[in-house]
Amino acid sequence: MEIFEGRAGTRRAANGQAIKICRGLYLSAVPTPRELAEIVSRRWPDSALDGYSAAQQYLGQELTFPLHFLRAGTMAPSTYFRSRRARPKALGSMNGVNVCSPLQCVEAMEHEDAVAFIEAFFAGPHGRSRIETEQLDFRRLPKHTREVLEKAIVGADSKPERDLTRGLDPHVKVRNNVRIGPYRWDLLLEEHKVAIEVDGYAYHKGENRQRFEIDRQKLNDAIQRGYRPLHFTAATIEHHLDVAVHQVLAVIKGRGELVPPPWKWHHYWRWEGERWAS
C-alpha cells in the first residue's frame, strides 16, 4: 500500500486515486484496521494504541474501526481513528503496532469493559504480580483505574471462578489460583482452611489416567494438610451460584441446611423434572 503526504496526497485524493485518512496522510487504498495501526505507529512513533484498540491488541483480537490512539502531541481528526492527548506509558511495539500500558488503556474504557479486559489479560497465577509490575510506570493510578482494579477478579482462570469469587467476596476473603503444597487450587479461603476447585465437564471428559491420578492425590494432599476441599462444576456456578455460595458458607460456619441431591434441583435434570411433572 502506497502512502502519500502533503499536496501529492491532496491531488491524488481529488482525482480519486487516494483515500484521505487525516490531514496530511493519504493511502492508495482503504486500509484494514491493522494496516492503519502499523502505518500510524511508523508515522507517529510516539503514539500508541489506546482504550478498546489496545485491549484488542493485547488479547489477540482483530482490531476494529475506529482505532483509538494516545499521543502527547495532537493528531489530526479522522473518521478512521480517535485520539486523546497524553504521553503513552510503557510505550512498546507489539507485532508491529505501538501499544501503551494495559493499565493506561483502561482509562479510555467503560468501567465494566475495563474490568473484563483486566480479568482476561491478567488471568492466571501470576496475574497479581504482573499488575504490580505494570504499576511501577505510574506515580499514582487515576481514580477510574483504581476502581477497575478493585472490582476485577485478578488471577482466576475462568468466568465461573470469577463468578464464585464475586459471590463469596462480601462474606469472606478469597484468593485465586493459590498453591497448596505442590498443587494449585482455584479459590482459597485461607482463614477458614477451605480450598475450592471449579471444574468444567469438557476438561474432565478428556481426562487421561495421569490427570485423573493427579487430581485424586491433590484432594488427598489438601485434606492431609488440614484443608476442607470443595468441588463445584462450572454448570453449577453458571446456573446455581446461590447454591454454591450458601454451601461454602455453611461449611465455613459449620452449620446450615444440607444441599439436596442434584437431581432434585440442578439444571442438568431440568428435562427429567418436566417429564415427571407431566
C-alpha positions as CSV (number, residue, x, y, z in Angstrom):
1,M,0.0,0.0,0.0
2,E,1.4,3.4,-1.0
3,I,1.5,6.3,1.4
4,F,1.1,9.9,0.1
5,E,1.6,13.1,2.1
6,G,1.0,16.8,1.6
7,R,0.0,18.2,-1.7
8,A,0.7,14.9,-3.6
9,G,-1.9,13.2,-1.4
10,T,-4.4,16.0,-1.8
11,R,-4.1,15.9,-5.6
12,R,-4.5,12.1,-5.8
13,A,-7.5,12.2,-3.4
14,A,-9.1,14.9,-5.6
15,N,-8.6,12.6,-8.7
16,G,-10.0,9.6,-6.9
17,Q,-6.5,8.0,-6.7
18,A,-6.1,8.1,-2.9
19,I,-8.0,7.7,0.3
20,K,-7.8,10.5,2.9
21,I,-7.0,9.2,6.3
22,C,-6.5,12.5,8.0
23,R,-4.9,15.9,7.2
24,G,-1.5,15.2,5.6
25,L,-1.9,11.4,5.3
26,Y,-3.3,9.6,2.3
27,L,-3.3,6.0,1.2
28,S,-3.7,4.3,-2.2
29,A,-6.5,2.1,-0.8
30,V,-8.8,1.7,2.1
31,P,-6.7,0.1,4.9
32,T,-7.7,-2.6,7.3
33,P,-7.6,-1.6,10.9
34,R,-4.3,-3.5,11.4
35,E,-2.7,-1.9,8.4
36,L,-3.6,1.6,9.6
37,A,-2.4,0.8,13.1
38,E,1.0,-0.2,11.6
39,I,1.2,2.9,9.4
40,V,0.3,5.2,12.3
41,S,2.9,3.5,14.5
42,R,5.6,4.3,11.9
43,R,4.4,7.8,11.1
44,W,4.0,8.8,14.7
45,P,6.4,6.6,16.7
46,D,5.5,8.4,19.9
47,S,1.8,7.3,19.5
48,A,0.3,4.1,20.8
49,L,-3.0,2.2,20.6
50,D,-5.3,3.2,23.4
51,G,-8.5,2.1,25.0
52,Y,-10.5,-0.6,23.2
53,S,-7.9,-0.9,20.4
54,A,-5.1,-1.6,22.9
55,A,-7.3,-4.1,24.6
56,Q,-8.0,-5.9,21.3
57,Q,-4.3,-6.0,20.6
58,Y,-3.3,-7.3,24.0
59,L,-6.0,-10.1,23.8
60,G,-5.0,-11.1,20.3
61,Q,-8.3,-10.0,18.8
62,E,-9.0,-8.4,15.4
63,L,-8.6,-4.6,15.5
64,T,-11.8,-2.6,14.5
65,F,-12.5,0.9,13.4
66,P,-12.4,3.5,14.7
67,L,-9.0,2.9,16.2
68,H,-8.1,4.6,19.4
69,F,-4.7,6.3,19.8
70,L,-2.8,8.0,22.6
71,R,-0.1,10.7,21.9
72,A,1.4,13.6,23.8
73,G,1.1,15.8,20.7
74,T,-2.1,16.3,18.7
75,M,-3.3,14.0,15.9
76,A,-5.4,15.4,13.1
77,P,-9.1,14.4,13.2
78,S,-10.0,11.3,11.2
79,T,-13.1,9.1,10.5
80,Y,-10.7,6.1,10.9
81,F,-9.5,6.8,14.4
82,R,-10.0,8.8,17.6
83,S,-7.2,10.1,19.8
84,R,-6.5,11.7,23.2
85,R,-3.6,13.7,24.3
86,A,-1.4,12.0,26.9
87,R,2.1,10.6,26.9
88,P,2.0,6.8,26.5
89,K,3.3,4.9,29.4
90,A,5.4,1.8,28.9
91,L,5.3,2.5,25.1
92,G,6.3,-0.6,23.2
93,S,5.8,-2.4,19.9
94,M,3.6,-5.5,19.8
95,N,3.6,-7.3,16.4
96,G,4.5,-4.1,14.6
97,V,2.0,-1.9,16.4
98,N,2.7,0.5,19.3
99,V,0.7,0.0,22.5
100,C,0.6,1.8,25.8
101,S,0.5,0.1,29.2
102,P,-2.6,-2.1,29.8
103,L,-3.3,-0.1,33.0
104,Q,-3.3,3.1,30.9
105,C,-5.6,2.0,28.1
106,V,-8.4,1.2,30.6
107,E,-8.6,4.9,31.3
108,A,-10.4,5.3,28.0
109,M,-12.8,2.3,28.5
110,E,-16.1,2.0,30.2
111,H,-15.9,0.6,33.7
112,E,-17.4,-2.9,33.1
113,D,-15.5,-3.3,29.8
114,A,-12.2,-2.3,31.6
115,V,-12.9,-4.8,34.3
116,A,-13.5,-7.6,31.8
117,F,-10.3,-6.7,30.0
118,I,-8.2,-6.7,33.2
119,E,-9.6,-10.1,34.2
120,A,-8.9,-11.6,30.8
121,F,-5.4,-10.2,30.3
122,F,-4.2,-10.8,33.9
123,A,-5.7,-14.2,34.3
124,G,-3.5,-17.0,35.7
125,P,-1.4,-17.5,38.8
126,H,1.0,-14.6,38.1
127,G,-1.7,-12.0,37.3
128,R,-1.4,-10.0,40.5
129,S,2.4,-9.8,40.3
130,R,2.1,-8.7,36.6
131,I,-0.2,-5.9,37.6
132,E,2.3,-4.8,40.3
133,T,5.0,-4.6,37.7
134,E,2.8,-2.5,35.4
135,Q,2.1,-0.1,38.3
136,L,5.8,0.8,38.5
137,D,5.2,3.1,35.5
138,F,2.7,5.2,37.4
139,R,3.3,7.6,40.3
140,R,-0.4,7.3,41.1
141,L,-3.2,5.5,39.3
142,P,-6.2,7.5,38.2
143,K,-9.4,7.0,40.2
144,H,-11.1,5.2,37.4
145,T,-8.2,2.7,37.1
146,R,-8.1,2.1,40.8
147,E,-11.9,1.4,40.8
148,V,-11.4,-1.0,37.9
149,L,-8.7,-2.9,39.7
150,E,-10.7,-3.1,42.9
151,K,-13.6,-4.6,41.0
152,A,-11.6,-7.0,38.9
153,I,-11.0,-10.6,40.0
154,V,-7.3,-11.0,39.1
155,G,-5.7,-14.4,38.8
156,A,-8.7,-16.5,38.2
157,D,-8.6,-18.6,35.0
158,S,-12.2,-18.7,34.1
159,K,-15.5,-16.9,34.3
160,P,-17.1,-19.4,36.7
161,E,-14.1,-19.0,39.1
162,R,-14.6,-15.2,38.9
163,D,-18.4,-15.5,39.5
164,L,-17.9,-17.7,42.5
165,T,-15.3,-15.3,43.9
166,R,-17.6,-12.4,43.5
167,G,-20.4,-14.3,45.2
168,L,-18.1,-15.1,48.2
169,D,-16.3,-11.7,48.4
170,P,-19.0,-10.0,50.5
171,H,-18.7,-12.7,53.1
172,V,-15.1,-13.9,53.2
173,K,-11.6,-13.2,51.9
174,V,-10.9,-15.1,48.7
175,R,-7.6,-15.7,47.0
176,N,-7.4,-17.1,43.4
177,N,-5.1,-19.6,41.8
178,V,-3.1,-20.4,45.0
179,R,-0.7,-23.2,45.6
180,I,-1.2,-25.6,48.4
181,G,1.9,-27.8,48.6
182,P,2.6,-28.8,45.0
183,Y,-0.9,-28.2,43.7
184,R,-2.8,-25.1,42.6
185,W,-6.4,-24.5,43.7
186,D,-8.8,-22.2,42.0
187,L,-10.0,-20.5,45.2
188,L,-8.5,-20.5,48.7
189,L,-10.2,-19.3,51.8
190,E,-7.1,-19.4,53.9
191,E,-8.7,-18.1,57.1
192,H,-11.1,-21.0,57.1
193,K,-8.8,-23.6,55.6
194,V,-11.2,-24.2,52.6
195,A,-9.9,-24.9,49.1
196,I,-12.2,-24.9,46.1
197,E,-12.0,-26.2,42.6
198,V,-14.4,-25.2,39.8
199,D,-14.3,-27.9,37.0
200,G,-15.7,-27.9,33.5
201,Y,-17.3,-31.1,32.1
202,A,-15.2,-30.7,28.9
203,Y,-12.0,-30.6,31.0
204,H,-12.7,-33.9,32.8
205,K,-14.3,-35.6,29.8
206,G,-10.8,-35.6,28.2
207,E,-9.0,-36.5,31.4
208,N,-6.2,-39.1,31.0
209,R,-5.0,-41.5,33.6
210,Q,-2.2,-39.3,34.7
211,R,-4.5,-36.3,35.2
212,F,-7.0,-38.5,36.9
213,E,-4.4,-39.7,39.4
214,I,-3.0,-36.1,40.0
215,D,-6.5,-34.8,40.8
216,R,-7.1,-37.5,43.4
217,Q,-3.8,-37.1,45.1
218,K,-4.4,-33.3,45.0
219,L,-7.6,-33.9,47.0
220,N,-5.8,-36.2,49.5
221,D,-2.9,-33.8,49.9
222,A,-5.2,-30.9,50.8
223,I,-7.1,-33.0,53.4
224,Q,-3.8,-34.2,54.9
225,R,-2.7,-30.6,55.3
226,G,-5.8,-29.7,57.2
227,Y,-7.9,-28.1,54.4
228,R,-11.5,-28.8,53.6
229,P,-11.7,-29.2,49.8
230,L,-14.8,-28.4,47.9
231,H,-15.6,-29.1,44.2
232,F,-18.2,-27.4,42.0
233,T,-19.0,-27.8,38.4
234,A,-18.9,-24.8,36.1
235,A,-22.6,-25.5,35.3
236,T,-23.5,-25.2,39.0
237,I,-21.8,-21.8,39.2
238,E,-23.4,-20.7,36.0
239,H,-27.0,-21.8,36.9
240,H,-27.0,-22.1,40.6
241,L,-24.4,-19.7,42.0
242,D,-26.5,-19.1,45.1
243,V,-26.5,-22.8,46.0
244,A,-22.7,-22.9,45.8
245,V,-22.2,-19.7,47.9
246,H,-24.6,-21.0,50.6
247,Q,-22.9,-24.4,50.7
248,V,-19.4,-22.8,51.1
249,L,-20.7,-20.5,53.9
250,A,-22.4,-23.5,55.6
251,V,-19.1,-25.4,55.5
252,I,-17.2,-22.4,56.9
253,K,-19.8,-21.8,59.7
254,G,-20.2,-25.5,60.5
255,R,-24.0,-25.2,60.2
256,G,-26.7,-24.6,57.7
257,E,-29.0,-26.7,55.6
258,L,-27.6,-29.5,53.6
259,V,-27.9,-29.3,49.8
260,P,-30.4,-31.7,48.4
261,P,-29.2,-34.2,45.8
262,P,-28.7,-32.5,42.4
263,W,-31.4,-34.5,40.6
264,K,-33.9,-32.5,42.6
265,W,-32.8,-29.0,41.6
266,H,-29.9,-28.9,39.1
267,H,-30.0,-27.5,35.6
268,Y,-28.8,-30.8,34.2
269,W,-32.0,-32.5,35.4
270,R,-34.5,-29.9,34.1
271,W,-35.9,-32.1,31.4
272,E,-36.5,-35.0,33.7
273,G,-38.3,-32.7,36.1
274,E,-40.6,-31.5,33.3
275,R,-41.4,-35.2,32.3
276,W,-42.2,-36.1,35.9
277,A,-44.4,-33.0,36.3
278,S,-46.4,-34.0,33.2
